[in-house]
Amino acid sequence: MTSHRLPRLPGQVALPEQKSAVPSPVRLDGFNSAPAGEVTRALLTCCRSLRWVHRLADHRPYPDLGALLAAADEAAYDLTPADQAEALAGESLAPLPDGAYSAAHTALSAAHAAYESRFGHVFVICLDEFTPGEALDQVLVGIRSRLANDPEEERVITADELRRLARGRLTRLVRQFAHQPRIADIRRPE
């Protein structure tokens, strides 16, 4: 198989080919057919922005998980600063893994306090690609490095972390909907 490369023009940045982050096919029947109130409550566990939630709920049905995640990304990119603040207000500090409540707890508390003092909101980071054992180190490294950001740069990073968090939560949520028996689907014995 030959690879053809496009000529690189000045000022352009080459991006590596993106692989689909969408895992095996997940049926969206349960998510698409659930009552609006149930879906709204469930989506609020993914992102606490009402604009984001209503946009996803109102545009059902989705043909597949990829389409739902694309819609979630688009809705996240369209969040206003007020929407982002609403979403951040719904976030809380992630619990530390078992056995990590020692000096690490003190360091993490101090880092969170410094971050909130500098930026005015809770620190968010998506840890989906890390093991629970790596989570604490990743949070500490992330928070310490992001403390050096200027507020506008951190706003952009925070928005992307919220989007990534929502994607992971949404993927897990849809899988739960796929495995829940719906009352309408349960047949009475004849």
N, C-alpha and C positions, 0 to 999 in steps of 0.2 A: 504494500500500500504506500503510495507516494504522498508526501505532504507538500502542499502548495502554500507558500508564504506570500502574504501580501506585502508590497513594499511599504516600509515604514517612512512616514512623512515627518518632517520636523514638527515638534510639539505634540505628537501623538504618543500615547502610552500603550504598550503591548500588554494585553491581559491574557492570562492563561485560559485555556478552554475550561468552562465550568461544567462540572459533573452534576447531575441531578441529585439533590439532597433528599428527594422523595423516596421513601422506602417502598417496600412491596405494596401492591394495590390495597387500598382500604376502601371498603364500601361506605358510602355516605348516606345510604338510605335512612338510617336512624336520625342522623343530623339534619338531613333535608326535610324529613317529614315530622320532626318533633314540633310541638306547639311553640309559637314565637316566644312566649314567656319563659319556657324552659330553656330554649336556646340562648335567650338574652342573659339569663342568670348564669348559664354555663360559660358563655363567652366572657363574662365579666371576670371569671377566674383566670382568663388568659391575658386580658388587658383591661384596665379600669377606665379606659376612655369610652364614654357613652357614644361618641361619634363613631369610633372604631367598631364597637359592638353593633350598633344599629345598622351600620353600613354592611357588615357581614351578614347579619340576620336578614336584612331586607332584600338581599340579592340571592337568596336561596331559590332554587336548588343549584348546587354545584355539581358538575359532571364527575369530578374526581378530586383527590387530595391536592394534586398540583394546582388545579384551578382555584381551590379554596385558599391555598397558601399564597398564590399570586395575588388574589384579592386582598388577603390580609396584609401583604407587603404594601400594596398600593394604598390601602387605607392608612397604614402606619406612616407612609411617606407624606400623606396629606394632613397629618395632625398639625394643628396650629400650636403655638406655644402654650395657650390655655389648655388645649386638649392634652398636650404632653404633661403639663403640670398636674392635671387631673389623673392621668395614668400613673405618674410618679407618686402622687399622694396615696394611691392604693397599693403601692409596693411596700414591703417590709424587709427588714434585715433577714437574710437567710440564716437558718439555724446552723450552728457548727456541727460537724460530724461528732459522733460519740467519742469521748476521750480527749477532745480538743480544748476543753475548758480549763486552761491554765494560763500560762503566759501568753499563749496565742489569743485567748479571749480578751485580755487586757490590750494587746497590740491591735487587735481588730476593732475594739471599741474606740480606741484613740484615733485610729485611722478613719473610721466612719464619722466620728465627731469633727475631725479636721475637714473632711470632705464636705459634710453638710454645712459647716461654717463657711467654707469657701464658695460653694455653689448653691446653697439654699434648698437642697433636696437630697433625698436618700441616694446612695450609690447603688447602681444596678449594673450587673454583669451577667451574661449568659454563660453558664458553665456546662451546657449540654454535652460538650465534647470531652469533658474531663471526668475522671473517676472521682468518687466521693473522697478518696484519700488525697487527691490533688486539689480539691476545691478550696481549702483554706489558703494554701500557698498562692493559688491563682487570684483569689480575692485580694490578698495582701499585696501581691505584685501589681495587680490592676489598679487598686486604689492609690497606691503610692505613686505609680507612674502617671496616673491621670490627675493627681493633685497639681502637677506642673502645667497642665493645660490652661489656656486662657478660656474664659467663660463661653465664648462662641464655639470654639473647637470642642469643648466638653459638651455643649448642647447637642452638637451633631453626633458625637460618639454615644451620648446617652440615648438619643433617639434611635440609633442603630441597635444598641443593646436592648432597648424596649421591644423593637421589632423582632429581634432574634429570640428574646424570651417568649413573646407572643406566638411565634412560629412553633417553637418546641412545645409549648403548652397546648396550642391548638391541635397539633399532631396527636398528642396524648389524649386530648379530649375527644377527638373524632374516633379514636380507637375504642374509647370507653362507650361512646354511643353505638358503635358497631357491635359491641359485645353485650349490650343491655337488652334484655327482652322487653319489648314494648307491650303494654296492656292490650293494645289493638291487635298485636300479632299472636297473642296467646289464644289458642282455640279451646273452647270448652269441650269436654268429652261428650260424644253423642250417644 
